[in-house]
């Protein structure tokens, strides 16, 4: 692994980023992903200077299309992105993961608590009141 990949791995391993489980150097089909969180189908690639060549760019595009056809979203960062702005890279990964995971809804239960629960959807928090408490 490069220095940038090692640095990013320290942020991703052990569920440090929003409790997401990332694996490193993971085979997916004929390709090896630098980092992948299967739970939200997110692949993170850290590219060095070798990815600046036109042939390598075309290879990366084919690879990204193949992964996308299997439901994966690919985020690419350069080594300098990671080394110079690790927090920004981590935030971008977190935001992509949050977009990929559908929001969970709190189910209402009869007879418990004060009858309110907070369900989150695309519009934001909404308070729901259990029919039994009305």
Buried (B, 14 or more C-beta within 10 A) or exposed (E): EBEBBEBBBEBBBEEEBEEBBBEBEBEBEEBEBBBBBBEBBBBBBBBBEEBEEEEBEEEBEEBBEBBEEEEBBBBBBBBEBBBEEBEEBBEBBBEBBEEBBEEEEEEBEEEEEEBEBEBEEEEEEEEBEBEEEE
